[in-house]
Amino acid sequence: MIQDYFRMFSLFSESEIEEFLHLFEPRSVNKNDYFVQEGDPCKEIAFIESGIFRSYYISDDGKDTTYCFRFPNNLMASYSSFISGAPSMETMQAISSADLLILKKDKIEELVRNNPNWTLFLKAIAEQEYMELEKRFFQLQRNNAAQRYADLLKNQPDYIQNIPLQFLASYLGITQRHLSRIRKEISF
């Protein structure tokens, strides 16, 4: 899976991919374990081989708000913390058991120094993160909860059933009761 992920960018040769894959360290995490917690710096990225993660923050009034899900075959990091070294403003939690491939920040910096295609790769990742953030912003501004749910169902049909209702409702900005009504209206 991870080889296909890197091939998708058309930046690295097969031998380059094989060469740097040994830098990734496997890690298994249990349901409810954290990849990074709010207040801690993020010093690594993870490629999700299996499992689902949610990103959330705690508001000043103590409310837990899920704003993002991460699914298999994607990279995951508390991106602004990873770039800046500042404490993370989010928590990334496994909502199922998961298998990850971890790449430490110092290894990425070494790869960037030794291969200019890694700079292009990181630029592409930054662009993807920006587009995802922009999409989420416009979804919240333009679409109602049913439309946001339908979009998630369309893009992640294999995983949506594994997301607990309270996290899904929080992500959509609605109550669990409202989510139940939407799910009845939208057929699988």
N, C-alpha and C positions, 0 to 999 in steps of 0.2 A: 504493500500500500504506500509506504513512504517513498519508495522509488518512483512510483507513478506520480506522486505529488510533486516531486522535484522535476520530473520530466515535463510536467504540464507547463512549466515556465520557459522551457526551451533555452536554458542558460548554461546548463552543465552537460558535459559529455557523460557517457555511461561510466567511464573509468573515474571521472571526478566524483560522481555520485557514490560509487562503491568506496572510493577513498575516504570520503568524509562521513559516511554512515557509521563507521566504527566509533565516531565521537559521541554518538547518541547512546545514552544509558537507559536501559529498560527500567520502568517503575510501575508497579501495580498499586492501585489505591482502592480502598474500600468505599462503599457508599457512605456519604456524609464526610469523607476526608476532604482536606483542603489542599489545593495546589498553591495558592497564596492567600494570605489573610490581610484584611485592611490594617494598615499601619506597618506592615513588614515590606521591605523592598523586594522587588521581583528580580531575581538574578539568573533566571533560566526561562527557556521556552519549552513547550511540550508539543509533541505531535501526538494527537489522540488516535490510538489504534482501535480502541473500543471504549464504550462508555459515553455518558453525557455529563456535561458540566453546566452549572449556572453561574453567572456573575451577578453579584448583588451588592448593595450598600445599605447601611443603616442610617436613616435620616436623624435629624436632631431630636425628633420626638420618639425615636426608638423603633420606627417602622422599618421592616425588612422589605426592600424593593428589588425584585429580580428585573434586570434590564437586558440580559443577554443569555443565550444558550450557546454552547459549543458542542459540536457533534464529531463523530469519527471522521478521519481523513482531513483534519484541519489542524493548524497550529493554534496554540493558546498561550497567552501571556497577559499579565497586567501591563499593557503596552506602554503607557506613559511612565510608569514606575521603572520598567525595563530600560527605557531610553534614558531617563533622567537620573536613575538611582535613588529617587525620592521614595518615601513610603507609599505603598499602594493605597489608593482611595477605594478599592473594591476588594471583595472576597470572591474567590473562585472555588466552588465546592462541587464535588462529585455527587450527582444525584442517582448514580448507579455505580457498581464496581467498574473499574476502568483500567486499561493498560495504556501506558504512555511511553514515549521515547523522549528523553530529556536531553537538551543541549544547553550547557552552561554558557553564560555570557562571555566569559574569558575565552572559551573555545570559538565562539562566533567572532569575537574581535580578532583572534588569530587567523581564522578563515578569511576575514575581510582583508587583513594585511597581505595574505598570500595569494588571493584570487580575486581580481576585480569584479568577476561575475557575482560574487557575494554582495557587493555593494548594490549591484543592479537587482539582485534578489530582494534585499532588504528594502530597496525603493519600491519594488512591486508590492511587497507586503504592506508597507506604509500606505500605498495607494489603495489597496484592498480595504484596509482598516478605515481609511477616510470614507470610501464609498459605502461601506457597511454602516458607519455612523450616520452619514447623510441619509441613507435609505431609512434607517430607524427614525431619524428626526422627522422626515417627511411622512412616514407611516403614522407617527403620533399626531402630526398636525393635520393630515388630510383624510386618513382612514378611520373608520369606526372600529370597535373591538371585533366585530364579526369579520370585517375585511382583514384585519391583522391576523386573526385566527386562521382564516382561509389561506392566507399567504404562508403561514407557518406549516399548515397541513399540506399545502401544495409542495413546498420545498423540502420538508422533512417527514414524509408520511410514515416512514419506518420507525421513527423515534418518538413521535409526539405522544403515543400511547404510554410511553414510559416516563413521562414528565408528570410529577404529582400536581394535582389540580391547584393547590395553593400557589405553586411557583408559576404555573401557566397563567392563572388569574392575575397575579402580581405583574407579570410581564405584559399582559394585555391592558393593565390599568383598570381592572374591573373586579367585582366580587366573585367568589366561587359560585354563588347562586346564579349570577348573570352568565357566567361561563357555562354552567350546566344547560341553561336555556339555549345558548348559541350552539352547543354541541348537539343538542336535539334537532336544531334546525338545519345544521349542515351534515349531510350524510357522508360517511366514509366510503 
